[in-house]
Amino acid sequence: MIRVVRSAVIDAPIERVWAVLRDFNSHSAWHPIVADSTIENDESSDQIGCVRSFTLKDGNHIREQLLALSDTDYVSTYCILDATLPMRRYVATVQLKRVTDGDRTFWHWQSTFDVPRGREQEFTDLVGKGVYEGGFEGVRAYLRRRPGGPTSRSIVTAGASMTTQGVVAVRFGGPDVLEPRSLEVRPPGSGEVRLRQTAIGINYIDVYVRKGEYPLIQPPAPLGMEAAGEVVDVGDGVTHLLPGDRVAYACTPPGAYVGVRTLPASHLVVLPDEIDDEAAAAVMLKGMTAEYLLHRTHRLRAGETVLVHAAAGGVGLLLCQWAKALGARVIGTVSTDIKARAARAAGCDFVIVGGDYRFAASVRDATDGRGADVIYDGLGQAAARENFDALAMCGHWVCYGQASGPVSQLTVEDMQQKSATFSSPVLFHYSAERAVLTEMAARTFEALRQGILTLDIQHRYPLAAAAQAHRNLEGRTTIGPLILLP
């Protein structure tokens, strides 16, 4: 049996260090060898018995279970359930002790385990140096980035209300119903955080909500499903987030068109250092939409032909890039020649230009009469007949948006003519479980890191100009994502 012991002094109060370590799923944010991690079965990350499933940056996969957690003694114990590494009976304990000199923290980390004969020194070094010593340095760096208190622009008295500027829909209707307002922001309750937003994403679903087509608000109320920013303060029971953390979200209910917002902590994901706030606000909803469309609703395979509508839009550009990286042949529809250039740059092999929803013949010509294996459709009713005609036999029509109105005349008999599949998916149904949300966000961020996805944010508006942003979006004069800056 191997026993590995390491210790270090961390230049931070014990409460701050413990707030990080007691979160059994926090290591993907601070440990240099951990790529991504999720808690299985959507359990709380401080629940005894919860299991974290994570991947190391070298590709190895590990499942560990939390066995004990003491907020009084600052101790946690965990074990490996299974791993691709040949480590057996691994049990580890983390213990913190207060160092009164300078209000610092003594961190003791130890474990026992077995490995195959002859590999003892290899794994002693791996655990002692790579995991424990690397972890000490990772937490030190993490605390330097997020020192544990609000920044100078986020100072607020705990429990106090705040006033912020926002844009609300005063009634249902056109862009003119959006008006700037001064709003009160309540302090976070149990399980909630208050967030100072730095960038807000605009999406076509905001148009549906503004018009009253999606009954998600009761005017007057702010729109918006997506934003990034910095945690101001947290409510009781929130352990995975701290004031100063950079976070982002894409969720219901609407309410993102504000400078400060209070919302459930479970909706937020911590941003990697390399993802800036504007990129996060531009990619959370649209990027995770591309993620579920390509990896969940229809698991795209290399060699398939994909038709992407609005290929130069916020979601469209991401779909084209990601589908191309997965080995698909990508056909895109756009309304102008300028947008066609953007779509080609994003990986479209063939672009159809036109604003009259006539594209089926061009798709059949480009595929030798076969049609598209999968259609990613955000257009809706006006494109319905052409979509059916452009679909290959046994193809999959994925209608994830309805810019021209909902598809209303499709019948089972229609789909039987081609043994076709029709899906009408919604992002928020896929991301409702926190474990799936974090997995989707992690895959999206990794696609950005790898350069599979690139962002060109050409349209930035002051928050008060949200009405003009909506006019431009509906007028089809924009390319790529649009963001509001509070």
C-alpha positions in Angstrom: 0.0 0.0 0.0 1.4 3.4 -1.1 0.9 6.4 1.2 1.4 9.9 -0.2 1.4 13.0 2.0 1.9 16.6 1.0 1.2 19.9 2.8 1.4 23.6 2.0 0.5 27.0 3.4 -2.0 29.1 1.4 -2.0 32.9 1.8 -5.7 33.2 2.3 -8.1 32.9 5.3 -9.2 29.3 6.0 -12.9 30.2 5.3 -11.9 31.3 1.8 -9.9 28.2 1.0 -12.5 25.9 2.5 -15.3 27.6 0.4 -13.4 26.5 -2.7 -12.4 22.9 -1.5 -15.7 21.9 0.1 -17.3 22.2 -3.4 -16.5 18.6 -4.6 -16.9 19.8 -8.2 -14.8 22.9 -8.1 -11.5 21.3 -9.2 -12.1 21.9 -12.9 -11.9 25.6 -12.2 -8.6 25.5 -10.3 -6.7 22.3 -10.9 -4.2 22.5 -13.8 -4.6 18.8 -14.8 -8.4 18.6 -14.7 -10.2 19.3 -18.0 -13.9 19.0 -17.1 -16.0 17.6 -14.3 -19.7 17.0 -13.5 -21.6 15.7 -10.4 -23.6 12.7 -11.4 -27.4 12.5 -11.0 -27.6 16.3 -10.6 -26.8 16.0 -6.9 -25.4 18.8 -4.8 -21.6 19.0 -4.9 -21.4 19.0 -1.0 -23.7 16.0 -0.5 -22.1 13.0 1.2 -22.1 10.2 -1.3 -22.2 12.4 -4.4 -20.0 11.2 -7.3 -17.9 13.5 -9.5 -17.0 12.2 -13.0 -14.1 14.0 -14.5 -11.6 13.9 -17.3 -7.9 14.8 -17.0 -6.2 16.8 -19.7 -4.2 13.7 -20.7 -7.5 12.0 -21.5 -7.8 9.7 -18.5 -11.2 9.5 -16.8 -11.9 9.1 -13.1 -15.0 8.8 -10.9 -14.7 9.8 -7.3 -17.1 9.7 -4.4 -17.4 12.1 -1.5 -17.3 10.0 1.8 -17.1 12.7 4.5 -17.3 16.5 4.8 -16.9 18.5 8.0 -17.4 22.3 8.0 -16.4 22.3 11.7 -13.0 20.6 11.2 -12.5 21.6 7.6 -12.0 18.0 6.5 -13.2 16.1 3.4 -12.6 12.5 2.5 -13.1 10.9 -0.9 -12.3 7.7 -2.8 -11.9 6.5 -6.4 -14.7 4.4 -7.6 -13.2 3.6 -11.0 -10.6 5.1 -13.3 -8.7 4.4 -16.5 -5.5 4.8 -14.4 -4.5 1.5 -12.7 -5.1 2.8 -9.1 -6.9 0.6 -6.6 -8.4 1.3 -3.2 -7.5 5.0 -3.4 -8.8 7.0 -0.4 -7.7 10.6 0.2 -8.3 13.2 2.9 -8.0 16.9 2.7 -7.7 18.9 6.0 -7.3 22.6 6.6 -6.0 24.3 9.7 -5.9 27.9 10.6 -2.5 29.7 10.6 -3.0 32.8 12.8 0.2 34.4 11.5 -1.1 36.5 8.7 -4.5 34.8 8.7 -3.3 32.0 6.4 -4.3 28.4 5.9 -2.3 25.1 6.4 -3.5 22.5 3.9 -2.7 18.8 4.5 -3.5 16.3 1.7 -2.8 12.6 2.0 -3.9 9.3 0.4 -3.3 5.6 0.3 -3.7 3.3 -2.7 -2.3 0.3 -4.6 -0.8 0.1 -8.1 0.7 -2.6 -10.2 4.1 -3.9 -9.0 7.0 -1.9 -10.4 5.0 1.3 -10.9 5.0 2.5 -7.3 7.4 5.4 -7.9 5.6 6.5 -11.0 2.3 6.9 -9.2 3.8 8.3 -6.1 5.2 11.2 -8.2 2.0 11.5 -10.2 -0.2 11.9 -7.1 2.3 13.8 -4.9 3.6 16.2 -7.5 1.0 16.3 -10.3 -2.1 16.1 -8.2 -1.3 17.5 -4.8 1.5 20.0 -5.4 -0.1 21.0 -8.7 -3.4 21.5 -6.8 -1.7 23.7 -4.2 -0.4 26.0 -7.0 -3.7 25.8 -8.8 -5.7 27.1 -5.8 -3.1 29.8 -5.1 -3.5 31.0 -8.7 -7.3 30.7 -8.5 -7.4 32.8 -5.3 -5.2 35.5 -6.9 -7.7 35.7 -9.7 -10.7 35.6 -7.4 -9.6 36.9 -4.0 -12.9 36.2 -2.4 -14.4 39.7 -2.0 -16.2 41.9 -4.4 -14.1 44.1 -6.6 -14.2 47.9 -6.1 -17.1 48.2 -8.6 -19.1 45.4 -6.9 -19.1 46.6 -3.3 -22.5 46.2 -1.8 -23.8 45.8 1.7 -24.9 42.2 2.2 -28.7 41.8 2.3 -29.3 45.3 0.8 -31.4 46.1 -2.2 -29.7 47.7 -5.2 -30.9 50.0 -8.0 -30.0 49.2 -11.6 -30.8 50.3 -15.1 -32.7 48.0 -17.4 -34.8 47.8 -20.5 -38.4 46.4 -20.1 -41.2 45.5 -22.5 -44.0 47.8 -21.4 -46.5 45.8 -23.4 -46.4 43.2 -26.2 -45.6 44.4 -29.6 -42.8 45.8 -31.9 -39.4 47.1 -30.9 -40.9 50.4 -29.7 -42.3 48.7 -26.6 -38.8 48.4 -25.2 -38.2 51.3 -22.8 -35.3 52.0 -20.3 -36.3 51.9 -16.7 -34.7 52.1 -13.3 -35.3 48.9 -11.4 -34.8 47.6 -7.9 -32.7 44.4 -7.5 -33.5 42.4 -4.3 -30.7 40.6 -2.4 -30.1 36.9 -3.1 -32.2 34.5 -1.2 -31.4 30.9 -0.4 -29.7 29.2 -3.4 -29.4 32.5 -5.3 -26.7 34.9 -6.3 -26.8 38.6 -7.3 -24.8 39.2 -10.5 -23.4 42.5 -11.9 -23.7 41.9 -15.7 -21.0 43.1 -18.1 -22.4 41.7 -21.4 -25.9 40.6 -22.4 -26.7 38.4 -25.4 -29.6 39.1 -27.8 -31.4 36.2 -29.3 -34.3 35.7 -31.6 -36.3 34.2 -28.8 -36.3 37.7 -27.2 -38.3 38.8 -30.2 -40.8 36.0 -29.7 -41.2 37.0 -26.0 -41.5 40.7 -26.9 -44.3 40.0 -29.3 -46.1 37.7 -26.8 -45.7 34.6 -29.0 -43.9 32.9 -26.1 -45.8 33.7 -22.9 -42.8 34.0 -20.6 -43.3 37.5 -19.2 -46.1 39.7 -17.9 -45.3 43.3 -19.0 -43.8 45.5 -17.8 -40.8 43.2 -17.6 -37.2 42.9 -18.9 -36.4 40.5 -21.8 -33.3 38.4 -22.3 -32.1 34.9 -21.6 -28.3 35.2 -21.7 -25.6 37.2 -20.0 -22.2 37.2 -18.4 -20.8 39.1 -15.4 -19.4 39.0 -11.9 -21.0 37.7 -8.7 -21.7 40.5 -6.3 -23.1 38.4 -3.3 -24.5 35.0 -2.7 -27.4 33.6 -0.6 -27.5 30.9 1.9 -26.6 27.4 0.7 -24.5 28.6 -2.3 -21.2 26.8 -2.1 -19.9 26.6 -5.7 -19.8 30.4 -6.3 -18.2 33.3 -4.4 -18.3 37.1 -4.8 -15.9 38.1 -7.6 -16.4 34.9 -9.6 -16.9 35.4 -13.4 -20.0 33.6 -14.5 -22.5 33.3 -17.4 -25.9 31.8 -18.0 -28.5 31.0 -20.6 -31.8 30.2 -19.0 -35.5 31.0 -18.4 -37.3 33.1 -17.2 -36.4 36.2 -19.2 -34.8 39.1 -17.3 -31.3 39.6 -18.7 -31.7 43.1 -20.1 -30.5 44.7 -16.8 -27.3 45.9 -15.2 -27.7 43.7 -12.0 -29.8 40.6 -11.6 -30.7 38.1 -8.9 -31.2 34.5 -10.1 -30.7 30.9 -9.0 -27.0 29.9 -8.6 -27.8 26.6 -10.3 -28.3 28.4 -13.6 -24.7 29.8 -13.6 -21.5 28.3 -14.9 -18.0 29.6 -13.9 -16.2 31.1 -16.9 -12.7 29.7 -17.9 -10.0 32.4 -17.8 -9.6 32.3 -21.5 -13.3 33.1 -22.3 -14.0 36.8 -21.9 -17.3 38.2 -20.8 -18.4 39.4 -24.3 -17.6 36.0 -25.8 -19.5 34.3 -23.0 -22.6 36.5 -23.5 -22.4 35.8 -27.3 -22.0 32.0 -27.0 -23.8 30.6 -24.0 -27.3 30.3 -25.5 -26.2 30.2 -29.2 -23.2 27.9 -28.6 -25.2 25.5 -26.4 -27.9 25.5 -29.0 -25.4 24.4 -31.6 -24.1 21.8 -29.1 -27.4 20.1 -28.5 -28.5 20.3 -32.1 -25.3 18.6 -33.3 -24.6 16.2 -30.4 -28.0 15.4 -28.9 -31.1 16.1 -31.1 -29.3 14.7 -34.2 -25.9 13.2 -33.5 -24.2 14.4 -36.7 -21.9 11.9 -38.4 -19.1 12.6 -40.8 -20.2 12.5 -44.4 -23.7 13.6 -43.8 -25.1 16.6 -45.7 -26.4 19.4 -43.5 -28.7 22.3 -44.5 -28.3 25.3 -42.2 -30.8 28.1 -42.5 -29.7 31.7 -41.6 -26.2 30.5 -41.9 -24.7 33.9 -41.2 -26.8 34.4 -38.0 -25.6 34.0 -34.4 -26.5 30.3 -34.2 -26.1 29.6 -38.0 -22.4 30.6 -38.0 -21.7 28.3 -35.0 -23.6 25.4 -36.6 -21.7 25.7 -39.8 -18.3 25.8 -38.1 -19.0 22.9 -35.8 -20.7 20.7 -38.4 -17.8 21.2 -40.8 -15.4 20.2 -38.0 -17.4 17.0 -37.5 -16.9 16.1 -41.1 -20.3 17.1 -42.6 -20.9 18.7 -45.9 -22.6 22.0 -45.1 -25.1 23.9 -47.3 -26.3 27.3 -46.0 -29.0 29.7 -46.9 -28.5 33.5 -46.5 -30.3 36.6 -47.6 -27.4 38.7 -49.1 -24.1 38.2 -50.8 -22.3 39.8 -47.8 -23.8 37.2 -45.6 -22.8 34.5 -48.1 -19.2 35.4 -47.7 -19.5 35.1 -43.9 -21.2 31.7 -44.3 -18.4 30.4 -46.6 -15.8 31.6 -44.1 -17.6 29.6 -41.5 -17.3 26.4 -43.5 -20.3 26.3 -45.8 -19.4 24.2 -48.9 -22.4 25.6 -50.9 -24.4 28.8 -50.1 -27.8 29.7 -51.4 -28.6 33.4 -51.5 -32.1 34.7 -51.5 -34.9 36.1 -49.3 -37.9 34.3 -50.9 -37.6 31.0 -49.0 -36.9 29.2 -52.3 -34.0 26.8 -51.9 -35.2 23.1 -52.3 -34.2 22.9 -56.0 -30.7 24.3 -55.3 -30.2 21.8 -52.4 -31.3 18.9 -54.7 -28.9 20.1 -57.4 -26.0 20.4 -55.0 -26.7 16.8 -53.7 -27.3 15.1 -57.1 -31.0 14.9 -56.3 -30.6 13.2 -52.9 -31.4 16.2 -50.6 -30.1 17.0 -47.1 -29.7 14.3 -44.4 -30.5 16.9 -41.7 -32.0 20.4 -41.9 -31.4 22.8 -39.0 -34.3 25.2 -39.4 -34.8 28.4 -37.4 -37.1 29.9 -40.0 -40.4 28.0 -39.4 -43.6 28.2 -41.4 -42.5 30.2 -44.4 -39.8 27.6 -45.2 -41.8 24.5 -44.3 -42.8 23.3 -47.8 -39.3 23.9 -49.2 -37.7 22.1 -46.2 -39.8 19.0 -46.9 -38.8 19.1 -50.6 -35.1 19.6 -49.7 -35.0 16.7 -47.2 -33.4 13.4 -48.2 -35.2 10.1 -47.8 -35.0 9.1 -44.1 -33.8 12.6 -43.3 -34.1 14.5 -40.1 -35.8 17.9 -40.1 -34.9 19.8 -36.9 -37.0 22.9 -36.3 -35.5 24.8 -33.4 -36.9 28.3 -34.2 -39.8 30.0 -35.9 -38.7 33.4 -37.2 -41.5 33.3 -39.8 -44.1 31.7 -37.5 -44.6 28.2 -36.2 -44.9 25.2 -38.5 -48.6 24.5 -38.4 -49.6 22.3 -41.4 -47.2 19.4 -41.1 -48.8 16.0 -40.8 -47.6 12.5 -40.0 -48.7 11.4 -43.5 -46.3 14.1 -44.9 -43.4 12.7 -43.0 -44.2 9.1 -44.0 -43.7 10.0 -47.6 -40.0 10.2 -46.9 -39.7 8.0 -43.7 -38.5 11.3 -42.2 -38.1 12.4 -38.7 -39.3 15.8 -37.4 -38.0 17.4 -34.1 -38.9 20.6 -32.4 -36.3 20.8 -29.6 -35.9 23.5 -26.9 -32.5 24.3 -25.4 -33.9 24.8 -21.9 -35.4 21.3 -21.8 -31.9 19.9 -22.5 -30.2 22.1 -20.0 -32.7 21.7 -17.2 -30.5 19.3 -15.2 -27.4 21.0 -13.9 -25.1 18.1 -14.8 -26.2 18.3 -18.4 -25.9 22.1 -18.4 -22.3 22.0 -17.2 -21.5 19.3 -19.7 -23.0 21.4 -22.6 -21.2 24.6 -21.5 -17.9 22.8 -21.0 -18.1 21.3 -24.5 -18.9 24.7 -26.0 -16.1 26.4 -24.2 -13.7 23.6 -25.3 -14.8 24.1 -28.9 -13.9 27.8 -28.5 -10.5 26.9 -27.0 -9.7 24.5 -29.8 -10.7 27.0 -32.5 -13.5 24.8 -33.7 -15.8 27.8 -33.0 -14.7 31.4 -33.6 -16.6 34.5 -32.8 -16.7 37.8 -34.7 -18.8 40.2 -32.6 -19.7 43.0 -35.0 -22.8 44.3 -33.3 -22.5 45.9 -29.8 -25.2 48.2 -28.5 -25.6 50.2 -25.2 -28.3 48.6 -23.1 -30.6 51.5 -23.6 -30.4 50.9 -27.4 -32.0 47.4 -27.1 -35.0 48.6 -29.3 -32.6 49.4 -32.2 -30.8 46.1 -31.8 -34.2 44.3 -32.2 -35.0 46.4 -35.3 -31.7 45.4 -36.9 -32.1 41.7 -35.9 -35.6 41.5 -37.3 -34.6 43.4 -40.4 -32.0 40.7 -41.2 -29.2 43.4 -41.4 -26.9 41.7 -38.9 -24.2 39.1 -39.2 -23.3 36.9 -36.2 -24.1 37.6 -32.6 -25.5 40.8 -31.1 -24.7 41.9 -27.5 -25.8 44.7 -25.2 -23.4 46.5 -22.9 -24.8 47.7 -19.6 
